[in-house]
Amino acid sequence: MTETNSNIYNPQIIRPRRTIGSRTFDFSRQVAVMAIINRTPDSFHDKGRTFALDAAVAAVENALAHGADWLDIGGVPFAPGPPVSTAEEIDRVVPLIEAARARTDAVISVETFRPDVARAAFAAGADVLNNTSGLHDPALADAVAEVGASLVITHSLAQPRTPYPRPVYDDVVAEVAEFLRDRVALAESRGVPSDKIIIDPGHDLNKNTYHSLELTRRLTEIADIGHPLLVAVSNKDFIGETVDRKQLERVEATIATVAVCIMQGARIVRVHDVAELVPAVRMVEGILGWRPPAVARHNIV
């Protein structure tokens, strides 16, 4: 069951107070901001801006300077594209994870669909596997369980790097929820504890704009599954198509979407524009009564 207090939506989260890596979060009253750092030449938003290692390290430092709680490091996009070998993916993510870990105790996740990449990332200092393929390869759960890491399970339909044109759902929210419950059960059966699992409905992943908007409107139904809810909506096409903005002109609409998602139960938000999104998220926390004002002088002193 979900508790509602003064119009604040609070899903009943399985063990809301969690230590992930060296950071502790209370997801009953806190939102973690996850910064996206891609070492890919073909990422959908930055188009390779942080592909070079020095540029990626600079992006890590910038995200930390602007208050990111979490760094999400990836070496291969979800979308179809040129093949990338396991060895090449490891060469992309491991040096960046090592450089990030040397600079911070913030949470570090690796976004991958390969168990061997996950193992290499954990050895380099990552705390979490962020898997956008919905455990298409169940051995991913084994890699997580071996080291006691945390796992993000995301809804998607296509095999990794494979097109999936014109997806069709009878009820996208119900079907996403059923998929996530099934994948959570799979992860648990492979040894991943329930209190190490995070879920993500996968906005835009094998979904059209109407599907992603419906997911956002009814996000409480996903939050009610009970695991901390991550949303990755930053600058996505459903936002651009809704407000008719090009890829680099979506930050304001992204802020609005993130705020709505938090009000509907999201507790981890994956973002590109850290400098803009951190104060927006902190303001939502303040409005909800979860965070005191950093300074309180107006009509007080």
C-alpha positions as CSV (number, residue, x, y, z in Angstrom):
1,M,0.0,0.0,0.0
2,T,1.0,3.6,-0.6
3,E,0.8,6.3,2.1
4,T,-0.4,9.8,1.1
5,N,0.2,12.7,3.4
6,S,-0.6,16.3,2.5
7,N,-0.7,15.3,-1.2
8,I,2.9,13.9,-1.0
9,Y,3.1,10.6,-2.7
10,N,5.2,8.1,-0.8
11,P,5.4,4.6,-2.1
12,Q,6.2,1.9,0.4
13,I,9.8,1.2,-0.5
14,I,11.6,-2.0,0.4
15,R,14.3,-0.9,2.8
16,P,14.2,2.8,1.8
17,R,17.4,3.6,3.8
18,R,20.2,2.1,1.7
19,T,23.9,2.3,1.6
20,I,25.1,2.1,-2.0
21,G,28.9,2.1,-2.2
22,S,30.0,4.7,0.4
23,R,26.9,6.8,0.3
24,T,23.7,6.3,2.3
25,F,20.3,7.5,1.0
26,D,16.9,7.6,2.6
27,F,14.6,7.1,-0.4
28,S,11.5,7.8,1.7
29,R,12.6,11.5,1.7
30,Q,15.5,11.9,-0.6
31,V,16.3,12.0,-4.3
32,A,19.6,11.0,-5.7
33,V,20.8,12.9,-8.8
34,M,22.7,10.5,-11.2
35,A,24.9,12.2,-13.8
36,I,25.3,10.6,-17.2
37,I,28.9,10.2,-18.4
38,N,29.1,8.5,-21.8
39,R,32.4,7.3,-23.4
40,T,30.6,6.7,-26.6
41,P,31.1,8.4,-30.0
42,D,27.3,8.0,-30.8
43,S,25.4,8.8,-27.7
44,F,22.0,10.3,-28.5
45,H,22.4,13.6,-26.6
46,D,26.1,14.6,-26.5
47,K,27.1,13.0,-29.8
48,G,30.5,11.9,-28.5
49,R,31.4,15.1,-26.6
50,T,32.8,13.0,-23.7
51,F,34.1,10.1,-25.8
52,A,37.8,11.1,-25.2
53,L,39.0,10.0,-21.7
54,D,40.1,13.5,-20.8
55,A,36.8,15.0,-21.7
56,A,35.0,12.2,-19.8
57,V,37.1,12.9,-16.7
58,A,36.3,16.6,-17.0
59,A,32.6,15.8,-17.2
60,V,33.0,13.7,-14.0
61,E,34.6,16.6,-12.2
62,N,32.0,19.0,-13.5
63,A,29.2,16.8,-12.3
64,L,30.7,16.4,-8.9
65,A,31.3,20.2,-8.6
66,H,27.6,20.8,-9.3
67,G,26.4,18.3,-6.6
68,A,25.8,15.0,-8.4
69,D,25.3,12.1,-6.0
70,W,25.9,9.4,-8.5
71,L,27.9,8.9,-11.8
72,D,26.5,6.6,-14.5
73,I,29.3,5.5,-16.8
74,G,28.6,3.8,-20.1
75,G,30.6,2.7,-23.1
76,V,27.9,1.4,-25.5
77,P,24.5,3.2,-26.2
78,F,21.2,1.3,-25.9
79,A,20.3,2.3,-29.5
80,P,21.4,0.3,-32.5
81,G,24.8,1.2,-33.9
82,P,28.2,-0.1,-35.0
83,P,29.3,-3.2,-33.1
84,V,31.5,-2.7,-30.1
85,S,33.5,-5.7,-28.8
86,T,33.6,-6.6,-25.1
87,A,37.3,-5.7,-24.9
88,E,36.6,-2.3,-26.5
89,E,33.8,-1.6,-24.1
90,I,36.0,-2.5,-21.1
91,D,38.7,-0.2,-22.5
92,R,36.2,2.6,-22.6
93,V,34.6,2.3,-19.2
94,V,37.3,0.9,-16.8
95,P,39.8,3.8,-17.1
96,L,37.0,6.3,-16.5
97,I,35.6,4.4,-13.5
98,E,39.1,4.2,-12.0
99,A,39.6,8.0,-12.5
100,A,36.2,8.7,-11.1
101,R,36.7,6.5,-8.0
102,A,40.1,8.2,-7.3
103,R,38.2,11.5,-7.1
104,T,35.0,10.8,-5.2
105,D,33.0,8.5,-2.9
106,A,29.9,9.2,-4.9
107,V,28.0,6.2,-6.2
108,I,29.3,4.9,-9.5
109,S,27.3,2.7,-11.8
110,V,28.2,1.1,-15.1
111,E,25.6,0.8,-17.9
112,T,26.2,-2.4,-19.8
113,F,24.5,-5.5,-21.0
114,R,27.6,-7.7,-20.7
115,P,28.5,-9.7,-17.6
116,D,32.2,-9.5,-18.3
117,V,32.1,-5.7,-18.6
118,A,30.1,-5.6,-15.3
119,R,32.8,-7.7,-13.6
120,A,35.6,-5.5,-14.9
121,A,33.7,-2.4,-13.8
122,F,33.1,-3.7,-10.3
123,A,36.9,-4.5,-10.0
124,A,37.6,-0.9,-11.1
125,G,35.4,0.5,-8.4
126,A,31.8,0.6,-9.6
127,D,29.0,0.0,-7.1
128,V,26.0,-0.7,-9.3
129,L,25.1,-2.4,-12.6
130,N,22.6,-0.3,-14.6
131,N,21.2,-2.7,-17.1
132,T,18.9,-1.3,-19.8
133,S,18.3,-4.7,-21.3
134,G,16.0,-6.0,-18.6
135,L,18.4,-8.8,-17.7
136,H,18.2,-10.1,-21.2
137,D,21.3,-12.1,-20.2
138,P,20.5,-13.6,-16.7
139,A,24.2,-14.0,-16.1
140,L,24.2,-10.2,-15.4
141,A,22.5,-11.0,-12.2
142,D,25.2,-13.5,-11.3
143,A,27.9,-10.9,-11.8
144,V,26.0,-8.5,-9.4
145,A,25.4,-11.2,-6.8
146,E,29.1,-12.3,-6.8
147,V,30.2,-9.0,-5.4
148,G,27.1,-7.9,-3.5
149,A,26.6,-4.9,-5.8
150,S,23.3,-3.1,-6.5
151,L,21.3,-3.6,-9.7
152,V,19.1,-1.3,-11.8
153,I,16.6,-3.3,-13.8
154,T,15.1,-1.4,-16.8
155,H,12.2,-2.3,-19.0
156,S,13.0,-2.7,-22.6
157,L,11.9,-5.2,-25.3
158,A,14.6,-5.4,-27.9
159,Q,17.8,-7.4,-27.6
160,P,20.8,-5.1,-27.0
161,R,21.6,-2.8,-29.9
162,T,18.7,-4.2,-32.0
163,P,16.0,-2.2,-33.7
164,Y,12.4,-2.6,-32.4
165,P,10.1,-0.5,-34.7
166,R,6.6,0.6,-33.8
167,P,6.2,-1.0,-30.4
168,V,2.6,-1.9,-29.4
169,Y,1.1,-2.3,-25.9
170,D,-2.4,-3.0,-24.8
171,D,-1.7,-1.2,-21.5
172,V,1.9,0.1,-21.4
173,V,2.0,0.8,-17.7
174,A,0.5,-2.6,-16.7
175,E,2.9,-4.4,-19.1
176,V,5.9,-2.5,-17.9
177,A,5.0,-3.3,-14.3
178,E,4.5,-7.0,-15.0
179,F,7.9,-7.2,-16.8
180,L,9.7,-5.5,-14.0
181,R,8.2,-7.8,-11.4
182,D,9.2,-10.8,-13.5
183,R,12.8,-9.5,-13.9
184,V,13.1,-8.7,-10.2
185,A,12.0,-12.3,-9.4
186,L,14.7,-13.5,-11.8
187,A,17.4,-11.4,-10.2
188,E,16.4,-12.6,-6.8
189,S,16.5,-16.2,-8.0
190,R,20.1,-15.6,-9.1
191,G,21.1,-14.4,-5.7
192,V,20.6,-10.6,-5.8
193,P,18.9,-9.5,-2.5
194,S,15.6,-7.6,-2.9
195,D,17.1,-4.7,-1.0
196,K,19.8,-4.3,-3.7
197,I,17.4,-3.9,-6.6
198,I,16.3,-0.6,-8.2
199,I,13.7,-0.4,-11.1
200,D,13.4,1.9,-14.1
201,P,10.4,1.9,-16.4
202,G,12.6,2.8,-19.4
203,H,11.0,5.9,-20.9
204,D,11.4,5.9,-24.7
205,L,13.1,2.5,-24.7
206,N,11.0,0.6,-27.2
207,K,8.2,3.0,-26.5
208,N,6.8,5.9,-28.5
209,T,6.0,9.4,-27.1
210,Y,2.4,8.4,-26.1
211,H,3.7,5.4,-24.2
212,S,6.3,7.5,-22.3
213,L,3.7,10.2,-21.5
214,E,1.4,7.5,-20.2
215,L,4.1,6.0,-18.0
216,T,4.8,9.5,-16.6
217,R,1.2,10.1,-15.8
218,R,0.8,6.8,-14.1
219,L,4.3,6.5,-12.6
220,T,2.8,5.8,-9.2
221,E,1.8,2.3,-10.4
222,I,5.5,1.5,-11.2
223,A,6.6,3.0,-7.9
224,D,4.2,0.8,-6.0
225,I,6.2,-2.3,-7.0
226,G,8.2,-1.3,-4.0
227,H,11.8,-0.9,-5.2
228,P,13.4,2.5,-5.4
229,L,12.4,4.0,-8.7
230,L,14.9,5.5,-11.1
231,V,13.7,7.6,-14.1
232,A,15.9,8.3,-17.1
233,V,13.9,11.0,-18.9
234,S,16.6,13.6,-19.5
235,N,16.3,15.3,-22.9
236,K,14.5,12.3,-24.4
237,D,12.5,12.3,-27.6
238,F,9.2,12.1,-25.9
239,I,10.0,15.4,-24.2
240,G,11.3,17.0,-27.5
241,E,8.2,15.8,-29.4
242,T,5.8,17.0,-26.8
243,V,7.1,20.6,-26.7
244,D,8.7,20.7,-30.2
245,R,12.2,21.3,-29.1
246,K,15.5,20.1,-30.6
247,Q,17.9,17.9,-28.7
248,L,19.8,20.7,-27.0
249,E,16.8,22.8,-26.2
250,R,15.0,20.5,-23.8
251,V,16.4,21.3,-20.4
252,E,13.4,23.3,-19.1
253,A,11.0,20.6,-20.2
254,T,13.3,18.0,-18.7
255,I,13.2,19.9,-15.3
256,A,9.4,19.9,-15.4
257,T,9.3,16.2,-16.2
258,V,11.7,15.3,-13.4
259,A,9.7,17.3,-10.9
260,V,6.5,15.5,-11.9
261,C,8.3,12.1,-11.7
262,I,9.6,12.9,-8.2
263,M,6.1,13.8,-7.0
264,Q,4.9,10.4,-8.4
265,G,7.5,8.4,-6.5
266,A,10.8,8.6,-8.4
267,R,13.8,8.7,-6.1
268,I,16.7,8.5,-8.5
269,V,16.9,10.8,-11.5
270,R,19.4,10.2,-14.3
271,V,20.3,13.5,-16.0
272,H,22.7,15.2,-18.5
273,D,22.4,18.8,-17.3
274,V,23.6,18.4,-13.7
275,A,24.1,22.2,-13.0
276,E,20.5,22.9,-13.9
277,L,18.9,19.7,-12.5
278,V,20.5,19.6,-9.0
279,P,18.9,22.8,-7.8
280,A,15.6,21.8,-9.3
281,V,15.6,18.5,-7.5
282,R,16.7,20.1,-4.2
283,M,13.8,22.7,-4.6
284,V,11.3,19.8,-5.0
285,E,12.8,18.2,-1.8
286,G,12.4,21.5,0.0
287,I,8.8,21.9,-1.1
288,L,8.0,18.4,0.1
289,G,9.5,19.2,3.5
290,W,12.4,16.7,3.1
291,R,15.2,19.3,3.0
292,P,15.5,22.5,5.1
293,P,16.4,25.8,3.4
294,A,20.1,26.2,2.9
295,V,19.7,29.7,4.2
296,A,16.5,31.2,5.8
297,R,16.7,35.0,6.1
298,H,13.7,36.3,4.3
299,N,11.3,38.1,6.8
300,I,13.2,36.3,9.6
301,V,16.2,38.6,10.1
